[in-house]
Amino acid sequence: MMLSFFDQFMSPTYLGIPLIALAIALPWALYPTPTSRWLNNRVLTLQSWFIKRFTQQPLLPFNQGGHKWALILASLMVFLITINMLGLLPYTFTPTTQLSLNMGLAVPLWLATVIIGMRNQPTHALGHLLPEGTPVLLIPVLIIIETISLFIRPLALGVRLTANLTAGHLLIQLIATAAFVLLPLMPTVAILTATILFLLTLLEVAVAMIQAYVFVLLLSLYLQENV
């Protein structure tokens, strides 16, 4: 019974071919393409407003050089939000519940921020490893601690997104199974459980959007330290 709860996180295959690439590429077909007209339709206007509002806060503290990352961060946020939201639909697969995918997104982007900091301002980037005014005896220990915390950042990015989405999906399936089992035995309790399931689904919609926003916001904070 416990194995069936985790079957939803297995990468789907067809004739032995993994379909996770299709699950990643399919959301891009849902976005409306811009037109050359002066006035856009309502869908394009709503999409532009949504992207502008969601990317305004992460990009606000950047200087002019950091604005080069605006397209990457905005595309990543829209991509994660779309995948997370589509994963809440029945009989769908959520690629962001796979730690390998999240680490594949987190590690290169985090490494790019570190390389940019080392190239543009190496003294300032290395200065984060040793706070000012540190006693001489604590210098080796603090350098080791700060270095470990620096390398833990991409792991924290990937694990946070994976754990939150996985826990939410498991909780929804557990409550839905309980409501289905209790329906013929205790209808009143089953209705109450279904109400809780509905509220939990609304919460998961918010979590799906917030986790995508937090992922991009933390990346922007890492970039801000190095730009």
N, C-alpha and C positions, 0 to 999 in steps of 0.2 A: 504493500500500500504506500509506503514511504517513497519507493522508487518512482511511482506514478506522479508524485508531486514534483519531482525534479525532471521529468521527461520533457516539460515545456522549455527547459533551458538547453536541451540538446540541439545542436545545429542540424537543421533538416537536410536530408539528402534525397536525391532522385537518381536512380540507377547508379548509385555509388558516387554521384557528383554532389559536393556540398553546395547548398543553395544560399549560403550566407552572403556571397557576393551579390546575388540577385536581391536579397533583402536590403542590402546597403544601397544598391544602385536604384532600386524602384522609387524611393521617395523623391528623387530628383525629377522624375517625370510628372509629379503632382504640382510642381510650382508653375505658375503662369509665367510665360516669357514676356519680357518688355516689348512694347511696340514703338514704332517711330512717330506715332501721333502726338500731337501737343497735349491732348487730354487722355488720360488712362481710364480704363473702366474701374468699377468699384473693387474688384478683386485685386488688381494691381495697386490701387491706392491703399487698400487695407494692408497689403503685403509690405509696401514701402513704409507705411506708418508703423507697423509692427516691428520691422527691422530697425528703424530709426530709434524707436523708444527703447528697445532692448539693448541696443549697442551704445546708447548715449552714455550710460553710467560707467561701463568698463573703460571706455575710451576718453572719458572726461579728463583724467589727470595726465594724459600723455602730452608730450611736446610734439613739435612738428615731425620729428623723426619717427615717433611711435605711430603716427597715423598711417604709415605704410602697412601696418598690420591690420588695419580696419577691415579690409575685405576678407582676410583669412579668419579673423575672429568672428565676424558677422556670419560668414558662411558656415563655420563650425557650429555656432549657436543654433542657427536655423536647422542645420542637419541633425544635431542631437535632439532638439525639441521634436522634430518630425518623427524620427525613429522611436523616441520614447512614447509619443502619443499614439503612433500606429501600433505599438506593442501592447497597448491596453485593449485593442479590439479582440474579439473572440477568434480563436484558431489562427493566431498570428505568432510570429517569432520576433523577439526583441534582440537585435544584435548587441545592444549595449549591456546585456546581462552577461556577456562573455568578457572575462578579464583580459583575454588576449587582444581583443579589439580595442578596449579602452586603454590598455597599455601601449598599443600601437599608435594611438592618437596622442597620448600624454607624453611618452618618452621623446619622440622627435621634436615636438613643439617646445618642451621644457629644455631640451638640449640646444635648440636654436636660440632661446633666450640667453642661455649661459654663454654660448659661443659669441653672440653679439656683444654681451657685456665684456668678455675677455678681449675682444678685438677693439672695441671703441674706447673703453675706459678700464684697462686691466687693474690699475691701482684701486679704483673704487670697487670693482667687483671682488677683488681679493680682500679688500678691507672689511667686507661683510663676515669673513671668517674669524675676525678678531675684533671684538668691541673695544672702543677707546677707553683707556684707563684701566685695562686689565692688569692685575698683579703678575709679576714675572713668573711665579711658580705655577699659575693657572693657565699660562699661554698655551702649552702643548695640549692640555686637556680640552680647553675651549676650541682650539683649532680642530681637534678630532671630532668633538660634538657638533660643531657647526658644519663640518664637512659631511658627517653622517646625515644631519638634518637636510642638507642641500640635496643629497642623493635620494632621500626618502620622498621628496616632493612629487616626482612622477608616480611613484607607487601609491602615495596617498590620493592623488587625482584619480587613478584608475580604480583603486579599491573602493573609494567613496561612491563613485557612480555605479559600480557593479553591485555593491552591497545594498545600497538603497533601493535600486530597482528590483533586485532579486528578492529582498525581504518583502517588498510591497506585493509582488506577484504571488509569492508563496502565501502571504496572509489572505489575499483575495481568494485564492483557490481553496484554502482551508475553510474559510467562512462560507464560501459557496457550497462546498461539499457538506458542511454541517447543516446548512439550510435545506439542501436537497434531501438529506437523510431524515431530518426532523419533520419534514412536511407531512408524511402520513401518520407520524406518531404524535406530534404535538404541533398542530397548525399555528397556534398563537405564538409559540416560541420561534417557529420557522419564519413567521412574518416579521417578528422583531429582529431575527438574524438577517433577514433579507434587507430590512431597513438599515441595519448596521453595514451591510455589504454595499448598499448604495452610497452611504456617506463615505465609506472607505474608498470607493471608486472615485468619488469627487476629490478626496484627499490625494489619491495617487495621480490624478491629472495634474494637481498642483505640484506634487513632488517631481513628476516627469519634467515639468517646465523649470522648476527651481533648480534641480540638479544640473540641467544643461546650462543654466545661467551661472551657477556656482563654478562649474568646470571652466567656463570661459573667463569668469571674473578672476579666479585664482591664476589662470594663465596670464591675464593682463597685469595682475599684481607682480608676478615674476618678471614680466617684461618691463614693467615700470622701474624695477630695481636696476635694470641693466641698460636702459636707454637714456 
